[in-house]
């Protein structure tokens, strides 16, 4: 399956880790290619602001990783939304993983080298990429805290990780909210993602007449190919814009 080109009527929804950035051993070790922020800023301008980063990372971390670029964004799988005009919509502070839960996770996993706890403003992720043999142990611990019928929180599977997050939000929820925003409204959404949590965003994009692109299927699981695809389309759109301007100038001469 090949990635189709997008045009001026498209809206881009881009996951971060595993999509724009290569997965690292720990969340803190990800490397942001130097050209990526500028590429995203260029696309953001070409698409009239219809580009959003939709990530499991917090909004603050998204901005730190991609600085100086900022745009519409969804942090923690849609818990926090920043719209194209800069307005931020966030779940109530009270709907967050409690310190007691965080302490319980730390206590349960501190004897497991390689298992890392990543606290977030509303949720908490447990990574076992460095200790894959602890998969069952980690899931046993989180299921003890958050059973399937928990009214407020859910377990979010990820690549060699699991996250506890609010039940009422998802990346699909984020796409639905953004598609009502002025910069995105009426456009054809394209969601690019690599993980289980991205499926809801892809489904939402399809409901709005767009498409969802899985990195594993379309880009051979390689974020570098995603970046190259974005760069090719940016170059094509920019060239088209220059050609249109020249034609208009010639017609008016």
LUMKOLPA-268366 format. One record per residue: residue number from 1; chain; y, x, z of N, C-alpha, C in turn. Coordinates in steps of 0.1 Angstrom, whole numbers, plus 5000, padded with zeros to 4 digits. Last residue first. Layout:
REM residues N
NUDREN    nr   kette   n_py   n_px   n_pz   ca_py   ca_px   ca_pz   c_py   c_px   c_pz
NUDREN   NUM       A      Y      X      Z       Y       X       Z      Y      X      Z
...
This chain:
REM residues 253
NUDREN    nr   kette   n_py   n_px   n_pz   ca_py   ca_px   ca_pz   c_py   c_px   c_pz
NUDREN   253       A   5409   4991   4837    5419    5001    4831   5425   4996   4818
NUDREN   252       A   5391   4975   4847    5405    4971    4850   5415   4981   4843
NUDREN   251       A   5367   4986   4838    5370    4972    4834   5385   4969   4836
NUDREN   250       A   5367   5010   4853    5368    5010    4838   5372   4997   4833
NUDREN   249       A   5363   5000   4879    5376    5007    4875   5378   5008   4860
NUDREN   248       A   5338   4989   4877    5350    4980    4880   5363   4987   4876
NUDREN   247       A   5323   5012   4872    5324    5001    4862   5336   4992   4864
NUDREN   246       A   5327   5025   4896    5332    5031    4883   5333   5021   4872
NUDREN   245       A   5315   5008   4914    5329    5011    4915   5335   5017   4902
NUDREN   244       A   5289   5010   4905    5296    4997    4904   5311   4999   4905
NUDREN   243       A   5283   5036   4910    5283    5031    4897   5290   5018   4895
NUDREN   242       A   5285   5037   4938    5294    5045    4930   5295   5040   4916
NUDREN   241       A   5263   5020   4944    5277    5016    4948   5287   5024   4940
NUDREN   240       A   5242   5035   4935    5245    5022    4929   5259   5017   4932
NUDREN   239       A   5243   5056   4952    5245    5058    4938   5249   5046   4931
NUDREN   238       A   5236   5043   4976    5249    5049    4975   5253   5052   4960
NUDREN   237       A   5210   5035   4970    5220    5025    4972   5234   5031   4971
NUDREN   236       A   5197   5060   4967    5198    5050    4956   5209   5040   4957
NUDREN   235       A   5201   5071   4992    5206    5078    4981   5208   5068   4969
NUDREN   234       A   5187   5052   5008    5201    5054    5010   5207   5061   4998
NUDREN   233       A   5161   5055   4997    5168    5043    4995   5183   5044   4998
NUDREN   232       A   5156   5081   5006    5155    5078    4991   5163   5065   4989
NUDREN   231       A   5157   5078   5034    5167    5087    5027   5167   5084   5012
NUDREN   230       A   5136   5061   5039    5149    5057    5042   5160   5065   5035
NUDREN   229       A   5115   5079   5031    5117    5066    5024   5131   5060   5027
NUDREN   228       A   5118   5099   5049    5120    5102    5035   5123   5089   5027
NUDREN   227       A   5111   5085   5073    5125    5091    5071   5128   5094   5057
NUDREN   226       A   5085   5080   5067    5094    5069    5069   5108   5074   5067
NUDREN   225       A   5074   5105   5066    5075    5097    5053   5084   5085   5055
NUDREN   224       A   5077   5113   5092    5085    5120    5082   5085   5112   5069
NUDREN   223       A   5058   5096   5105    5073    5093    5106   5081   5101   5096
NUDREN   222       A   5028   5087   5093    5037    5099    5093   5052   5095   5094
NUDREN   221       A   5008   5070   5085    5010    5073    5100   5019   5084   5102
NUDREN   220       A   5011   5065   5058    5000    5074    5063   5002   5078   5077
NUDREN   219       A   5028   5044   5054    5034    5058    5054   5024   5068   5059
NUDREN   218       A   5014   5021   5054    5023    5023    5044   5028   5037   5043
NUDREN   217       A   4996   5022   5077    4992    5017    5064   5001   5021   5052
NUDREN   216       A   5010   5032   5098    4997    5038    5095   4993   5034   5081
NUDREN   215       A   5034   5017   5099    5035    5031    5095   5021   5036   5091
NUDREN   214       A   5036   4985   5084    5030    4993    5094   5029   5008   5090
NUDREN   213       A   5062   4964   5078    5056    4976    5073   5050   4984   5084
NUDREN   212       A   5068   4931   5071    5066    4941    5082   5058   4952   5076
NUDREN   211       A   5094   4913   5055    5081    4919    5055   5081   4928   5067
NUDREN   210       A   5110   4880   5051    5109    4895    5049   5095   4900   5050
NUDREN   209       A   5113   4854   5058    5112    4857    5044   5112   4872   5041
NUDREN   208       A   5112   4850   5084    5125    4849    5078   5125   4854   5064
NUDREN   207       A   5086   4855   5090    5090    4841    5091   5104   4839   5085
NUDREN   206       A   5086   4883   5088    5079    4875    5078   5084   4861   5078
NUDREN   205       A   5099   4890   5112    5105    4893    5099   5099   4885   5088
NUDREN   204       A   5080   4881   5130    5093    4874    5130   5100   4877   5117
NUDREN   203       A   5060   4899   5125    5057    4885    5123   5070   4877   5122
NUDREN   202       A   5072   4923   5133    5068    4921    5119   5066   4906   5116
NUDREN   201       A   5075   4918   5161    5087    4920    5152   5084   4918   5138
NUDREN   200       A   5048   4917   5168    5056    4905    5170   5069   4906   5161
NUDREN   199       A   5040   4943   5162    5035    4932    5155   5043   4920   5156
NUDREN   198       A   5050   4962   5180    5058    4960    5168   5053   4948   5160
NUDREN   197       A   5031   4966   5199    5043    4958    5203   5052   4955   5191
NUDREN   196       A   5012   4982   5187    5009    4968    5190   5021   4960   5192
NUDREN   195       A   5030   5003   5163    5022    5000    5175   5020   4985   5177
NUDREN   194       A   5048   5010   5143    5035    5017    5143   5026   5012   5154
NUDREN   193       A   5072   4995   5120    5067    4999    5133   5053   5004   5132
NUDREN   192       A   5099   4979   5105    5089    4991    5104   5085   4995   5118
NUDREN   191       A   5109   4950   5089    5106    4956    5102   5096   4967   5100
NUDREN   190       A   5134   4936   5071    5122    4945    5070   5120   4952   5083
NUDREN   189       A   5148   4905   5062    5145    4915    5072   5133   4923   5069
NUDREN   188       A   5174   4896   5042    5159    4897    5042   5155   4908   5051
NUDREN   187       A   5201   4877   5056    5195    4888    5049   5180   4888   5050
NUDREN   186       A   5212   4857   5071    5210    4854    5057   5204   4866   5049
NUDREN   185       A   5226   4878   5095    5223    4864    5091   5223   4863   5076
NUDREN   184       A   5234   4903   5103    5220    4902    5098   5218   4888   5092
NUDREN   183       A   5260   4902   5112    5256    4913    5103   5243   4911   5097
NUDREN   182       A   5260   4879   5129    5267    4879    5117   5263   4890   5107
NUDREN   181       A   5228   4868   5142    5240    4876    5143   5247   4878   5129
NUDREN   180       A   5204   4858   5139    5214    4848    5141   5228   4855   5142
NUDREN   179       A   5187   4879   5139    5189    4872    5126   5199   4861   5127
NUDREN   178       A   5186   4887   5166    5195    4894    5157   5197   4887   5144
NUDREN   177       A   5167   4868   5176    5181    4868    5181   5190   4875   5171
NUDREN   176       A   5144   4876   5161    5149    4862    5160   5164   4861   5165
NUDREN   175       A   5141   4902   5171    5144    4900    5157   5150   4886   5155
NUDREN   174       A   5135   4897   5198    5147    4905    5194   5151   4902   5180
NUDREN   173       A   5111   4883   5196    5123    4877    5202   5135   4884   5198
NUDREN   172       A   5096   4905   5187    5098    4893    5179   5110   4885   5183
NUDREN   171       A   5095   4921   5208    5103    4926    5197   5105   4914   5187
NUDREN   170       A   5101   4900   5237    5092    4908    5228   5101   4912   5217
NUDREN   169       A   5101   4882   5269    5107    4890    5258   5097   4897   5250
NUDREN   168       A   5088   4871   5291    5096    4862    5282   5103   4869   5270
NUDREN   167       A   5075   4889   5308    5067    4881    5298   5076   4874   5288
NUDREN   166       A   5087   4922   5313    5089    4908    5314   5082   4900   5304
NUDREN   165       A   5060   4947   5316    5074    4942    5312   5075   4927   5314
NUDREN   164       A   5043   4976   5319    5045    4963    5326   5059   4959   5322
NUDREN   163       A   5023   4993   5295    5036    4990    5301   5036   4977   5308
NUDREN   162       A   5003   5020   5287    5004    5006    5290   5017   5004   5298
NUDREN   161       A   4990   5044   5263    4999    5040    5274   4998   5025   5276
NUDREN   160       A   4980   5051   5238    4976    5059    5250   4986   5056   5262
NUDREN   159       A   5002   5031   5224    4993    5042    5221   4992   5051   5233
NUDREN   158       A   5000   5000   5244    5007    5010    5235   4997   5021   5232
NUDREN   157       A   5001   4967   5258    4994    4979    5253   5002   4988   5244
NUDREN   156       A   5017   4954   5284    5020    4956    5270   5012   4969   5266
NUDREN   155       A   5012   4927   5306    5008    4941    5303   5010   4943   5288
NUDREN   154       A   5039   4908   5321    5027    4910    5312   5024   4924   5310
NUDREN   153       A   5055   4886   5345    5053    4899    5338   5040   4899   5330
NUDREN   152       A   5056   4860   5354    5068    4866    5351   5066   4879   5343
NUDREN   151       A   5030   4849   5361    5041    4840    5355   5053   4848   5350
NUDREN   150       A   4999   4861   5352    5011    4864    5360   5022   4856   5354
NUDREN   149       A   4974   4859   5341    4981    4847    5343   4994   4849   5351
NUDREN   148       A   4963   4885   5340    4966    4878    5327   4975   4866   5329
NUDREN   147       A   4978   4904   5367    4967    4896    5361   4972   4889   5348
NUDREN   146       A   4991   4931   5377    4996    4921    5368   4984   4914   5361
NUDREN   145       A   4978   4947   5396    4992    4943    5398   4996   4931   5390
NUDREN   144       A   4953   4951   5384    4954    4946    5398   4968   4941   5402
NUDREN   143       A   4960   4961   5360    4955    4947    5360   4955   4942   5374
NUDREN   142       A   4967   4987   5367    4978    4978    5363   4973   4963   5363
NUDREN   141       A   4942   4998   5375    4953    4997    5384   4964   4987   5380
NUDREN   140       A   4927   4995   5351    4922    4989    5364   4934   4987   5374
NUDREN   139       A   4941   5012   5334    4941    4997    5332   4936   4990   5344
NUDREN   138       A   4935   5037   5346    4949    5032    5345   4949   5017   5343
NUDREN   137       A   4907   5038   5343    4913    5038    5356   4927   5033   5356
NUDREN   136       A   4904   5038   5315    4899    5027    5323   4905   5026   5337
NUDREN   135       A   4918   5063   5308    4921    5050    5302   4917   5038   5311
NUDREN   134       A   4913   5088   5315    4917    5080    5326   4921   5066   5321
NUDREN   133       A   4908   5103   5293    4896    5099    5300   4900   5089   5312
NUDREN   132       A   4933   5112   5284    4927    5100    5278   4915   5095   5286
NUDREN   131       A   4957   5126   5295    4944    5124    5302   4937   5112   5297
NUDREN   130       A   4979   5126   5279    4974    5139    5284   4961   5138   5292
NUDREN   129       A   4982   5099   5276    4980    5107    5265   4974   5121   5268
NUDREN   128       A   4989   5080   5295    4977    5088    5297   4973   5096   5285
NUDREN   127       A   5016   5064   5310    5011    5072    5299   4999   5080   5303
NUDREN   126       A   5030   5035   5319    5021    5045    5324   5014   5051   5312
NUDREN   125       A   5062   5021   5324    5052    5025    5315   5043   5036   5322
NUDREN   124       A   5080   4993   5335    5075    5006    5339   5063   5009   5330
NUDREN   123       A   5112   4975   5334    5097    4977    5333   5093   4990   5338
NUDREN   122       A   5139   4976   5336    5132    4964    5340   5117   4965   5340
NUDREN   121       A   5146   5004   5333    5154    4995    5341   5147   4982   5345
NUDREN   120       A   5115   5023   5339    5126    5018    5330   5134   5008   5338
NUDREN   119       A   5095   5052   5346    5102    5040    5350   5113   5036   5340
NUDREN   118       A   5066   5063   5337    5079    5063    5331   5086   5050   5335
NUDREN   117       A   5041   5084   5349    5048    5071    5352   5062   5073   5346
NUDREN   116       A   5012   5099   5335    5027    5100    5338   5033   5086   5340
NUDREN   115       A   4985   5119   5339    4989    5105    5339   5004   5104   5344
NUDREN   114       A   4980   5146   5344    4982    5141    5330   4986   5127   5329
NUDREN   113       A   4959   5142   5372    4967    5150    5364   4968   5146   5350
NUDREN   112       A   4957   5119   5395    4952    5120    5382   4961   5129   5373
NUDREN   111       A   4969   5114   5419    4957    5123    5419   4951   5124   5405
NUDREN   110       A   4989   5096   5413    4993    5110    5416   4981   5119   5417
NUDREN   109       A   4982   5069   5409    4980    5079    5398   4983   5093   5401
NUDREN   108       A   4988   5055   5432    4974    5053    5426   4972   5064   5416
NUDREN   107       A   5014   5061   5437    5004    5065    5447   4990   5064   5441
NUDREN   106       A   5027   5050   5414    5027    5065    5417   5016   5069   5427
NUDREN   105       A   5021   5023   5418    5016    5030    5406   5016   5045   5408
NUDREN   104       A   5035   5018   5442    5020    5016    5442   5014   5024   5430
NUDREN   103       A   5061   5022   5434    5055    5031    5444   5040   5030   5444
NUDREN   102       A   5063   5001   5417    5065    5014    5412   5058   5024   5421
NUDREN   101       A   5060   4979   5434    5051    4981    5424   5051   4996   5418
NUDREN   100       A   5083   4984   5450    5069    4984    5457   5058   4986   5446
NUDREN    99       A   5103   4980   5433    5101    4994    5438   5087   4995   5444
NUDREN    98       A   5093   4957   5407    5098    4960    5420   5095   4975   5424
NUDREN    97       A   5104   4951   5374    5093    4957    5382   5099   4961   5396
NUDREN    96       A   5127   4924   5373    5124    4938    5370   5112   4942   5379
NUDREN    95       A   5149   4903   5374    5136    4902    5367   5132   4916   5363
NUDREN    94       A   5173   4909   5385    5163    4905    5394   5149   4904   5388
NUDREN    93       A   5190   4912   5363    5185    4924    5370   5174   4921   5380
NUDREN    92       A   5182   4891   5335    5187    4893    5348   5181   4905   5356
NUDREN    91       A   5183   4908   5303    5176    4899    5312   5182   4901   5326
NUDREN    90       A   5214   4909   5284    5203    4916    5291   5197   4906   5301
NUDREN    89       A   5234   4917   5257    5227    4906    5264   5215   4912   5271
NUDREN    88       A   5265   4930   5246    5251    4933    5252   5246   4921   5260
NUDREN    87       A   5284   4935   5217    5281    4926    5228   5266   4929   5233
NUDREN    86       A   5288   4949   5194    5288    4957    5207   5285   4948   5219
NUDREN    85       A   5284   4936   5171    5298    4937    5176   5299   4944   5189
NUDREN    84       A   5257   4935   5168    5265    4944    5159   5279   4945   5163
NUDREN    83       A   5243   4936   5202    5245    4930    5188   5255   4939   5180
NUDREN    82       A   5217   4947   5221    5231    4949    5218   5233   4945   5203
NUDREN    81       A   5195   4935   5246    5200    4934    5232   5214   4938   5231
NUDREN    80       A   5168   4941   5266    5182    4943    5265   5186   4943   5250
NUDREN    79       A   5142   4933   5261    5148    4930    5274   5163   4931   5273
NUDREN    78       A   5130   4943   5237    5138    4931    5237   5144   4926   5250
NUDREN    77       A   5116   4966   5245    5109    4955    5237   5117   4942   5237
NUDREN    76       A   5136   4982   5256    5125    4977    5264   5119   4964   5258
NUDREN    75       A   5164   4972   5235    5157    4981    5244   5146   4974   5252
NUDREN    74       A   5176   4969   5204    5169    4962    5214   5161   4972   5222
NUDREN    73       A   5208   4972   5187    5196    4977    5192   5189   4968   5203
NUDREN    72       A   5234   4980   5164    5226    4970    5171   5213   4976   5175
NUDREN    71       A   5242   5015   5171    5241    5003    5162   5236   4992   5171
NUDREN    70       A   5252   5049   5169    5249    5037    5177   5249   5025   5167
NUDREN    69       A   5250   5084   5167    5248    5071    5161   5246   5060   5171
NUDREN    68       A   5253   5110   5177    5263    5101    5180   5262   5087   5174
NUDREN    67       A   5223   5100   5194    5238    5102    5194   5241   5112   5183
NUDREN    66       A   5197   5093   5198    5202    5092    5184   5217   5095   5183
NUDREN    65       A   5191   5097   5225    5182    5103    5215   5189   5104   5201
NUDREN    64       A   5210   5081   5238    5209    5095    5240   5202   5102   5229
NUDREN    63       A   5203   5055   5228    5216    5061    5224   5216   5076   5227
NUDREN    62       A   5178   5052   5240    5180    5051    5225   5192   5058   5221
NUDREN    61       A   5185   5053   5267    5177    5064    5261   5178   5064   5246
NUDREN    60       A   5199   5029   5269    5206    5041    5273   5198   5053   5266
NUDREN    59       A   5179   5010   5263    5191    5011    5255   5198   5025   5257
NUDREN    58       A   5146   5024   5268    5158    5017    5273   5170   5019   5263
NUDREN    57       A   5119   5019   5244    5128    5027    5252   5140   5019   5257
NUDREN    56       A   5107   5003   5226    5103    5002    5240   5112   5010   5249
NUDREN    55       A   5131   4991   5201    5122    5001    5208   5118   4997   5222
NUDREN    54       A   5147   4989   5173    5140    4980    5182   5129   4988   5188
NUDREN    53       A   5178   4993   5159    5167    5000    5165   5160   4991   5175
NUDREN    52       A   5191   4977   5130    5189    4977    5144   5177   4986   5148
NUDREN    51       A   5214   4970   5106    5203    4979    5109   5203   4979   5124
NUDREN    50       A   5237   4959   5091    5224    4952    5093   5213   4962   5095
NUDREN    49       A   5261   4970   5085    5258    4969    5099   5245   4963   5102
NUDREN    48       A   5261   4972   5057    5271    4963    5064   5268   4961   5079
NUDREN    47       A   5245   4990   5046    5239    4976    5048   5249   4967   5056
NUDREN    46       A   5260   5013   5045    5256    5007    5033   5251   4993   5034
NUDREN    45       A   5262   5018   5073    5274    5015    5065   5270   5008   5052
NUDREN    44       A   5235   5023   5079    5242    5013    5087   5254   5008   5079
NUDREN    43       A   5230   5046   5064    5224    5033    5060   5231   5021   5067
NUDREN    42       A   5246   5064   5078    5249    5061    5064   5243   5048   5060
NUDREN    41       A   5234   5064   5103    5247    5059    5102   5251   5056   5087
NUDREN    40       A   5209   5074   5096    5210    5061    5101   5224   5055   5100
NUDREN    39       A   5217   5100   5088    5210    5091    5079   5211   5077   5083
NUDREN    38       A   5227   5110   5113    5236    5108    5101   5230   5099   5091
NUDREN    37       A   5203   5110   5128    5215    5102    5132   5224   5099   5120
NUDREN    36       A   5186   5129   5112    5183    5115    5114   5195   5107   5118
NUDREN    35       A   5190   5156   5110    5197    5148    5100   5195   5133   5103
NUDREN    34       A   5176   5168   5132    5190    5168    5132   5197   5159   5122
NUDREN    33       A   5149   5148   5145    5154    5157    5134   5169   5156   5134
NUDREN    32       A   5142   5149   5179    5149    5141    5169   5154   5150   5158
NUDREN    31       A   5112   5151   5196    5122    5159    5189   5128   5150   5178
NUDREN    30       A   5100   5143   5229    5102    5140    5215   5113   5148   5209
NUDREN    29       A   5096   5148   5255    5094    5159    5246   5096   5156   5232
NUDREN    28       A   5096   5126   5271    5108    5135    5272   5107   5146   5261
NUDREN    27       A   5071   5114   5268    5083    5108    5262   5095   5117   5262
NUDREN    26       A   5047   5139   5259    5054    5131    5269   5066   5125   5263
NUDREN    25       A   5038   5147   5234    5028    5147    5246   5034   5138   5257
NUDREN    24       A   5052   5125   5209    5051    5137    5216   5041   5136   5228
NUDREN    23       A   5053   5111   5177    5049    5110    5191   5047   5123   5197
NUDREN    22       A   5082   5115   5156    5068    5118    5159   5065   5116   5174
NUDREN    21       A   5104   5088   5149    5101    5101    5156   5086   5103   5158
NUDREN    20       A   5103   5064   5136    5113    5074    5132   5111   5087   5137
NUDREN    19       A   5076   5059   5147    5081    5054    5134   5092   5063   5129
NUDREN    18       A   5070   5071   5170    5059    5068    5161   5063   5063   5148
NUDREN    17       A   5098   5056   5185    5086    5065    5187   5075   5061   5178
NUDREN    16       A   5112   5032   5171    5116    5046    5173   5104   5056   5174
NUDREN    15       A   5115   5007   5146    5110    5012    5159   5113   5027   5159
NUDREN    14       A   5140   4989   5129    5132    5002    5130   5128   5005   5144
NUDREN    13       A   5150   4967   5107    5146    4968    5121   5136   4979   5122
NUDREN    12       A   5174   4960   5082    5164    4969    5087   5162   4968   5102
NUDREN    11       A   5179   4937   5057    5183    4941    5071   5171   4949   5076
NUDREN    10       A   5192   4934   5024    5182    4936    5034   5188   4939   5047
NUDREN     9       A   5210   4934   5003    5207    4921    5010   5197   4922   5021
NUDREN     8       A   5209   4958   4991    5221    4955    4999   5219   4942   5007
NUDREN     7       A   5174   4966   4994    5186    4965    4987   5198   4961   4997
NUDREN     6       A   5144   4987   4994    5152    4976    5000   5166   4977   4993
NUDREN     5       A   5112   4992   4979    5126    4996    4981   5133   4984   4987
NUDREN     4       A   5080   4991   4996    5090    4987    4986   5104   4991   4989
NUDREN     3       A   5055   5014   5001    5067    5008    5007   5076   5004   4995
NUDREN     2       A   5021   5006   4991    5034    5014    4990   5045   5007   4995
NUDREN     1       A   4988   5008   5000    5000    5000    5000   5013   5009   5000
